[in-house]
């Protein structure tokens, strides 16, 4: 009996993890399509705890993840002159700490999963779904590249802004905005950096955060409390200029952080939101 043809959309973490488990249970005809032109590195901290850690252990990948732990020991809230205001130390408060015992950068975790599946799964980069026709016998998918193919199952493993989910579920798929813009980027380490992440709150709904990583650099975040204004649709250069302008005069280590932002090659800006769908599946499509 031929193995079912399965298409997974989204090549970050969820997609490759699903592909790994499908292969584990004997599925051999799996395609994973990713809009990016190549495997994407970069990204910030991911805590692995609870059910996620159980899954990792069952995959036999806990040790590789531990080897790339960020080394963060806790969260420290600081004042304008870097004076500690509050410390949530992982060793002192255990699983109540916002820092996880097993914490890894998104890009490092994605690379582990990609390397685990790249030889057994057909990866298609620089392409994405433009049309889905869900029939009784199969689901027909049209790609941006012009290809049209038939699958037994389509799994949407994309983020909250998934275009494929919207195509399948139409108005049933909505996003609930949380009115918080976050910019993620990497900057050089400073003498004041420690193994604690440091959080500084400035007037005007602005938050500046720096976090350690295991690569000798620092992961920075600029958070701005604001309703959606389309900033995520601007060019990278425009996004940089807008953040630098809005955070001018914020104090603390803002000059160093914004200097790093201006030079960064991997800025990712998003407005936080929650994807809402009334059901997990529709016909031969699962999300």
N, C-alpha and C positions, 0 to 999 in steps of 0.2 A: 504494500500500500504506500503510495507516494506521500511524502511529508507535506503537511499543509503549507501553503505559501503565506507568509506573514510579513507585513510591512509595519515597521515602527518609525514614527516621525519624531525627531528630536534626539540629538547625539551628545547630550551633556552627561547626566548621571543616570537618571531613571531609565532612559532608553537602553543603554548598554547593559545595565543591571538586569533588565527584563530579558534582553537577548541572551545573557549568560544562563539564566534559569531555563529559558526555552530550550537552549542547547542541552542543558543538563538533563532535561526530560525527553530528549530524543528528537526535537524539532531541528531539521537540518536546512530548511529553505527559508532563511530569514534575511530580509533586506532592511537596512537602517538608513534613512535619508536625513541629511542635515543641511540646513540653509547655508551655514558658513562654508567658506571655500576650502577649509582644511580643519583638522582637529584644533579646537580652541583651548589654549591654556589660559592662565589668569583667573582672577576671582578671589574672593575672600573666604573667611572662616566658615566651616561647616562642622557643627557638633554632631557626633554620632553616638546616640544613646537610645535606650529603650529597645523597641522592636527593630530599629535600624541596626543596632549593634548585634542583635541576634541574627539578622540576615547576613551581616558581614562575617560573623563567626561561622555560619553554615556554609558560606562560600569559601572559607579557608583563607580569608584575606585580612584578618585582623592584624597580623604582624606587619605586613607591608604598609598598612595605614599607620600603625604605631611608629614605624620608622620615619614617617614624614609628619609627625605631630608638630604643630606650630610652636610648641613650647610655652604657650601662654599660661600664666599661673593664676590670673584673676583679673577682675575689673577694678580700676581705681578712678574715682571721680576727683577732679582737681580744680583748683581755683585759677585765677588769671596769672598768678606767679608760680604756677605748678605745685602749689601746696596741696597735700592730700586732704580731701574732705571726707571720703569714705572709701574703704577697700573691701571688696568681696573676694576673699582668697579661697582658691579651690581646696587647698589642703586643710583650711580651717573649717569650712562649712560643707565640704563634700558635694553631694549631688544637688544641693541647693544653690551651688555656685552657677552664675551665668556662663562661666567657662567650663566646657566639657572636659572630662578626663581624656577623651579621644576626640581631638579637634584637628582638622586638616583643611588645607586650602582647597577650594572648589576645583581648581585646575589640577592639583595633584591627585585628588580622588578620581576625577574624570579620566586622567591618564592611566591610572591603575585599571579602571574598568575597560577603557579602550584597548589597552594592551592584552587584557584577558579575552577579548572577543574579536579582535581585528582579523585573526586568521580563520575564524569559523563563520563570520557574518559578512555579508556584502555591504560595505559602507559606501554610500553615495554622497559625496560632499558637493556643495555649490548647486543644490537643487532643492525644490520644495513642492508641496502639493498645491495644485490650483483648482482641482475639481474632484469631487467624490460622487460616484453613482453607486448607491448601495442596493444591490439586487438580491433576489432570492438565492441564487446559486454562488455568487461571489460579489466582491466589491471592486468596481473599476475605478482606478485612480489615474488622473492626468497630472503630469508634472510640468513644472516651469520649463524644463528642457524640451518639452514637446512629446515626450514618451507617454504612452498610455498602456497600463498593465493591469492584470487581474490578480486579485489576492483572495484568500479565504478569510483573512482577518486583518483589520487595520487597527493599530494601537497608537493613540495620540499621546506621546510622552513629551509634550512641549510645555513651556512655561505659561504664566497667567495670561500672556498676550497672544496665545496660540491662534494663528489664522486658520489652521486646519480644524480645530475645535469649533470655531465660529462657522466654518463652511458646513460642517455636519449638523450642528445643533441650532444654527441660525440664531433667532432671538432668544432661544432658551439659554444660550451661553452669555452670561453677563460678567462684568467686572465691578466690584465694589471698591471704590477708591478709599484710601486711608489718609489722603491729604498729607503725604510726607514724601519729599524728594530725597533720594540718597545717591550720592556720587561716590564711586569706588575707584581707587587708583593706587599705584605703588610709588613710594618715594624713598630716597636714601635714608638710612638710619641716622639719627641724631644722638648727640651725647646724652640727652635726657631720656632716651628710649630705654625701657626696661623690659622684663618678661611679663609685665602687667600691661593690659590694654589701658589706655588713659582716655577719659571722656571729659570734655570741657563744654559747658553750656554758656552760650553768649546770648545777649538780648536779641529779640527779633525772631525767636523760634529757630535759632541756629545752634547746631551741635557739631563739634569737631572731635574726631576720634582717630587715634593711632593704635595699631595693634602689631605685635611681633609676628614674624614668620620664621621659617626654618631655612631661608635662602639668603639671609644677611641683609634683607631690606625691610621696610616697614609698610604695612597696609594702612592706607588712610581712607577716611570717610568724611564727607561733608553732608550733613543732613539739614534739610530746610522744611519747616512746617508751612505748607502752602497748598492750596487747591490746585488741581491739574491746570496747567497753562500751556501745555504742548512742548515743554522744554525737552522732553525725551525724543521729540521728532526733529530737533535742530541738529546741525552738523556738530562734529566733535569740537571743532574750534569755537563755535558759538557757545557750546555748553561750557567750555573752559572759561571763556570770557564772562559769561553770566555768573558762574560760581565765584570767580575772583571778585567781581564787582559786588555781589551780594554779601560776601564775607569780609569785605574791606572794613577795617576797624574792629574786627571781632576780638582782637587781643590774643593772649596766650601765645601759642606757636603758629598762629595763622600765617605769618610771612613765610616761614619754612615750608608749611604745608602747601600754600598756594604756589610757591616757587616750584615745588615738586609736581603740582598739578599741571602747571604750564609746560613742563618738560615731559610729562608722562605720555607714553604711547599706548596705554591700555585703559583709558577712561571708560567706565560704564555707568550711565546715569539712568535711573528708573524712578517712577512714582509708584510707591508701594500700593498694592491692591490685592483683592482676593477674587479668584475665579469662582463663579457660581454656576453650577449646572444642576438641573433637577434629577438627573439620573446618570449612572456610570456608563451606560451603553445605549446604542441605537442600531438595531440590525446587526451588521457585522463589524461595527466600529465600537471600540472601547476607549474611554478616556480616563 
